[in-house]
Amino acid sequence: MSRHLCILLVIAALLGGMTACKPKQTAAQLQAVKVEAFRKRQKIEAIKAYTALVTKYPESEYSPKAQERLNVLGPLPAATPAVKK
C-alpha cells in the first residue's frame, strides 16, 4: 500500500513540475510585448483613417499627404487570431 502511495506521490510531483517548464518573462519583456501590440493597433488605425480620407475626400488638400503616408505604412496586416489569456 505504501509503495503505491510513494509511486503516486512521485508521479504527482513530476506532473506538477512539468507545468512550470515555461520560462517566466521579465517585466521588460512583458512591456516590450505590450508596446509592440499597441504599435500594431495604432498602425492599423492609421491605415484605416488615411484610407477613409483618401477615399471620401480625394480632392482634399490633405489627400496627397495621406496617400504618401499610406504608401509608407503599406497594406493592412493580415488578420491574426486573438490571443487567449
C-alpha positions in Angstrom: 0.0 0.0 0.0 2.7 2.5 1.0 4.7 1.6 -2.2 1.7 2.6 -4.4 1.3 5.8 -2.4 5.0 6.6 -2.9 4.7 6.0 -6.7 1.6 8.2 -6.9 3.4 11.0 -5.0 6.4 10.7 -7.3 4.1 10.9 -10.4 2.2 13.8 -9.0 5.4 15.7 -8.2 6.7 15.1 -11.7 3.5 16.2 -13.4 3.2 19.2 -11.1 6.8 20.2 -12.1 6.1 19.9 -15.8 3.5 22.7 -15.7 6.2 25.2 -14.6 8.5 24.4 -17.6 7.5 27.6 -19.4 10.2 30.3 -18.7 8.9 33.4 -16.9 9.1 36.7 -18.7 10.7 39.7 -17.1 8.8 42.9 -16.7 10.9 44.4 -19.5 9.9 41.6 -21.8 6.2 41.9 -20.9 6.4 45.6 -21.5 8.0 45.1 -24.9 5.2 42.7 -26.0 2.6 45.3 -24.9 4.3 48.1 -26.7 4.6 46.1 -29.9 0.9 45.2 -29.7 0.0 48.9 -29.1 2.1 50.0 -32.1 0.5 47.4 -34.3 -3.0 48.5 -33.3 -2.0 52.2 -33.9 -0.7 51.3 -37.4 -3.9 49.6 -38.3 -6.0 52.5 -37.1 -3.8 55.0 -39.1 -4.1 52.9 -42.3 -7.9 52.9 -41.9 -8.1 56.6 -41.2 -5.8 57.6 -44.1 -7.7 55.2 -46.5 -11.0 56.7 -45.4 -9.7 60.2 -46.0 -8.3 59.4 -49.5 -11.5 57.6 -50.5 -14.1 60.0 -49.1 -12.2 63.2 -49.9 -9.9 62.6 -52.9 -9.9 66.4 -53.8 -8.9 67.4 -50.3 -5.6 69.3 -49.8 -4.7 66.6 -47.2 -5.3 63.7 -49.6 -1.8 63.7 -51.2 -0.1 63.6 -47.8 -2.4 60.8 -46.6 -1.6 58.8 -49.7 2.1 59.3 -49.1 1.7 58.0 -45.5 -0.3 55.1 -46.8 2.5 54.2 -49.2 5.0 54.2 -46.3 2.7 52.2 -43.9 1.9 49.6 -46.5 -1.2 47.4 -46.7 -3.3 46.3 -43.7 -1.6 43.4 -41.9 -3.3 40.0 -42.3 -5.8 39.2 -39.6 -4.3 37.2 -36.7 -6.2 35.1 -34.2 -7.0 36.7 -30.9 -4.6 35.9 -28.1 -6.1 33.8 -25.4 -5.5 34.8 -21.8 
